[in-house]
Amino acid sequence: MASQLIYTSAPRLIEAGRTGFGTVARHRAVSGLLMAAVERVSQFARLSGLSARRVVLSHRIINAGAASYHVFSCIRDAGSDYTGRTNHLAHHLIADAREARAAAEAGLTPVDILRQMRWRTAWSDAPRFFEPDEEVPLTSFRRSPATGAWQNLTKDASNALLPAQAQRCCLLLPGEDGALDLYQESLATIGGTAAWLVTFTTHLEPTDDLAELRWVALSSASPLRQQAEGAVRTTFDLTDPQSLPAPKLSEARASTAFSAASTLRPVMASAAAPASATAAPASPLPPIFAEPKARPSRSPWPFVVTAVLIAAAGIAAFILVPQLPSLSSSPSGAQGGDAVSVARSVDELWQKHRLNLSVTRNWLKAEGSAALLDSHTKALQQLTIAIREPLRMLDIPRPENTQDEFMDMLQNFTSWQRELQRAVRDSAWSGRQPLEILHAAQAASVALDQHWQKLTPAFAMRPEQPDVLRREIHEQVLRTLAHPAAPEGEAHDWLELIDFTRTGENAAWVEHWRAVSKLPAALVQSDRDLLERATKSADAPVWFRQLTQKQLDAALAAAKAPAPAPVMPAAEPAPAKPEEPAQPADGLASTHIRYIVIETPSMPLAKALDALPTLPILPDMQIHIGPAGSAESELVRWKQLGAPGVFRKSFNDSSTLEFRQFRLSKLPDETTATRFIARDGRGVRVLFEVIAFPMASPLVDAWPSSPELTFRDRREGTRTLLDEASSRWLQRIIIAGGAPLRIQHVEDPTRRFQLRDDGRNVAVESEAATAPNGAVNTKLVELDREIESLRQGIRIDDQRRAMIDSGNLAKQQKEDSLRRLDDSLTARQQRLLQLEEDRKAAAPEDTSFLGVPAGIYSLSVGRRRLCEIKILSGP
C-alpha cells in the first residue's frame, strides 16, 4: 500500500509550532527523514515564462536512510494562502519497493499511476495524519491505452525508442503539455520492471536536481532551457522532427512493430511469451527488481567442494582471529565512520530547521564532532520552542564553539524576544486615548519588525513573525472598551486601532459599531433595523447598547412625530464648524514616516518589500501615487477597486498597487521609481509614504527640490548637529535594510558626511575620519540600529506627551497618563544611555571634525540620491 503526503502553505502544519509552507497531512508510515526529502521536491517556481496554470507530474526514486521509495508527485498552483500570498499544493504518493514490484508485475508503468491517481487541488482542512484506509494500492490502477503521441507529434511512432536508447534526455516540446503521453509510449518500449527505474518530470523546475531525473521535458520557449541543455544529456527537439536521430530498430521489429498505422503496446514478460520478446528492444537501463529465472540442473560436486572450503576457512578464523589486532581499535576507521554519520546528521538538522547558515554547516562537517553537533542541536531545539512561545524567557544554550553567523542568529532572536516582552508589558495599551495607543502600537511594530529582519536571513524560507504583540494590544483594547462607561475619543479612532491590531475576525458588536458610526442624520427603516440588532448584541458592552438604544428611541420618536410647522429661518445661521486642515506631505513641516525601498543586486525588489515593516493600513484609506520626484500635488489618487487592498486608477487599468496582511505586496511597475502617499479616509492625516527604486528605473530623486529643504547646523561642544526641524524630518525616514543616510557636497565631492540619529537631533560625522576595523564597524552598525529604534520610540512618546498636555483630559486622568508615559520613557532612556556608552567605548568621537560648510548637498542612501538640500552654517 502506498502512503500519501500533502505539502502547501497553511497557518498550522503537522509539525507543531510551524507555519507557512510545509506538510499539512501524511501517513504515519512516512518518517521524518522521508518527509524532509519529499518536501525538498515540492517546490513550484514563479518565473516569467513559466505558466502558473501548469501541472507538474513526476516520478522519482528517493533514498531515505537504508530504504528507497518511488515518489509520484502532482504539483500545481493553489491560488492564495492564508496571508494572501501566492500558494501551491504538492500531493505525493509514496510506495516502497515491494508495492512498486507488485505494480510492475501487474503490467503497470509509473505513467499509469500519475494519470489515474485522484490528485488534490486544494487543502482547507486542519493538519492531520491520514487514516490506514486512505492508503492507495498501486495494483488498483489499470493499464492506460496508448495515444499515438509520438506518431502525432513527429510523424514516426518509432521515435518512442529514442528516450530509452539515450538513457538521460531532454524533450523540447512545442507547448507545455503532452509530455506524459510521450513518456507512456517510451516506457512501453522498455517494458517490465526496468520501466520503473526511469525517473522523469513533465515540467522542469529551477530547484530540480537534474542528477535525480533521467527524462525531463519543457517547452522550447521555457526560461529553463539553458539549464536543461547545459547538463550532460541528449536533447530531442520535438518542434523540429527532422532533427531527430533515427532510432536503432532490431531486425525482428523493424518490419512490423513500428508501421505508420500501428500503435505502441507495452511489452510485458509472461509465462507464455518468449524471453526474446521481453528483452527486445535492448534497454540500457538495468532492472530495478530481480526477475525470476529458471534454474538449470547442475552437478552437486561444486557445492560439496564449496562447503568444505567454507568449513576450513571457519576453523582457521576460529584459531587465528583472536591473535590479530582488533579491527575496532583502528582509529582511522572509527573516525571515518563517525565523520560520515556526523555529516549526514548535520544535513538532516539543517534541512529540518531550514537553516541558511552554510558556513556553520560546512564547519560542523569538517570538524566531525558528535559533541559539537549535539550542542548545536540542543540550541536549535530551544530556539524552536522559544519562537513558538516567545513570552517564555527560555535559556537557549550557546555552543561552546561555533561560527559567528550561528551566534548572530541566537543573539538576534534574543534581542527580538526582549523587545517583544518589553513591548507587551508597555502600560500604554491600557490607556483611554485611541490615537495615543495607535501611535505607540505603530512605533512598537516598527521596532519589532526591525529586530525580526535581522533574524530572518538565517533561514532559507523567511519565517512569519508571531503576532503576539498585536494580539496582546487587541485584547487589552477590547478589555478597555468592555468597561461600563463610554470610552473617550472618536469612534473612527477606536475602530482604526482595532483594525490595526486585530489578527482574526472582529467581534460582531465591533462591526455593528462601525456601521452605526456611519449612519446619516435622517434614518430610514433599514437604519432603524440596524440599530435594533446592535441594541440586542449579547457580546456588546453596556455603554454601546445604551448608545444604540438612545439612537433607536430618537429615530422611532422622530418617525412618529407629526411634520413640524414651517418656521421662519434664523436671521443669522450658526457658523459652520471649520474643517480640519490636511496635514502636509512635503517639506520639513510633514511628520509622517517615509519608507525608502531600494533594489540592489544583493537585495531583489521582492526581498526589499518583505523587509518593510507592517504598515498602518486602514480599510478606507486614500492612495495618491505617481513617479518618484513628484510633489504631492502632482500625484494621482487611486481607488480601491476589486479585491480589498487592491488599488488602481480605474477598473480597466491592469496596473495595481496591492497590500496584504498590512504589508506592501505589489508595485504597479517594477521598472519605474514610484512614490505614493497614504492618507486616512477623510484625506486629513498622512498615514505613511513609500518610495521604491527598482534597479531598472532611471536615476531620479525621491522628492522634488524645494526651498523648504533648508537645514541649519549648530555646534555643541565637539559635536555638529542639525537643527530640530531638519532632524525631525530626517528621523522619519526609514530605509528598508537599515542603510545609513549620507550627504555630499554637490560641487566638492570630497566633502562627504554621515548622518547619525543622536536622539532629539541628527549628528553629522565626517567620513574622512579613520574607519574602524571590520569587527568594530559591525558592532557599531548593530548598536546604531538599536539606538535608532529606541530613539524612534522615545520620539513617539514625546509626541504622545504633547498630545496629553494639550488635551482636555480630567486632572486625575492626565496625571495617570503622564505617569505611565514617564515610566515607559524612563525604561527606554536607561537602555539608550547604556547603548550610547557602549558605542562611545567602541568608537571614541573624532574631535578633529567641527562644522559643516554651507552649500548645496545631495542627501543619499549608498549611491542612490534622494533629494537636494541646502545647509546654512549656524553661529
Secondary structure, DSSP 4 states (H G I P E B T S, - for coil): -BEEEEEEEESS-SSTT--EEEEEEE-TTS-HHHHHHHHHT------TTS-TT-EEEEEEEEEETTEEEEEEEEEEEEEE-TTSSEEEEEEEEEEEHHHHHHHHHTT--HHHHHHHS-------SPPEEPPGGG-B-GGGS-PPPP--HHHHHHS-GGGGGHHHHHSSEEEEESSSS-HHHHHHHHHHHH-GGGGGG--EESS--TT--GGG-SEEEEETT-TTHHHHHHSSSEEEETT-GGGSPPP---HHHHTTTT-TT---------SSS-HHHHHPSP-SSPPSSPPP-------SHHHHHHHHHHHHHHHHHHHHGGGSPPGGG-HHHHHHHHHHHHHHHHHHHHHHHTB--HHHHHHHHHH--HHHHHHHHHHHHHHHHHHHSTTS---PPPPSS--HHHHHHHHHHHHHHHHHHHHHT-GGGG-S-HHHHHHHHHHHHHHHHHHHHHHGGGBSS-PPPP-HHHHHHHHHHHHHHTSSSPPSS-HHHHHHHHHHH-SSPPPHHHHHHHHHHT--SS--HHHHHHHHHHHT-TTS-HHHHHHHHHHHHHHHHHHHSPPPPP-PPPSSPPPPPPPPPPPP-SSTT--SEEEEEE-BTTB-HHHHHHTS------TT-EEEEEETT--GGG-EEEEE-SSTTEEESSTT----EEEETTEEEE-S-TTS-EEEEEE-TTS-SEEEEEEEE-TTS----SS---TT-EEEEEEETTEEEE-HHHHHHHHTEEETT-PPEEEEESS-TT-EEEEEE-SSSEEEEETTSPPPPHHHHHHHHHHHHHHHHHHHHHHHHHHHHHHHHHS---HHHHHHHHHHHHHHHHHHHHHHHHHHHHHHHHS---TT------EEEEEEETTEEEEEEEEEE--
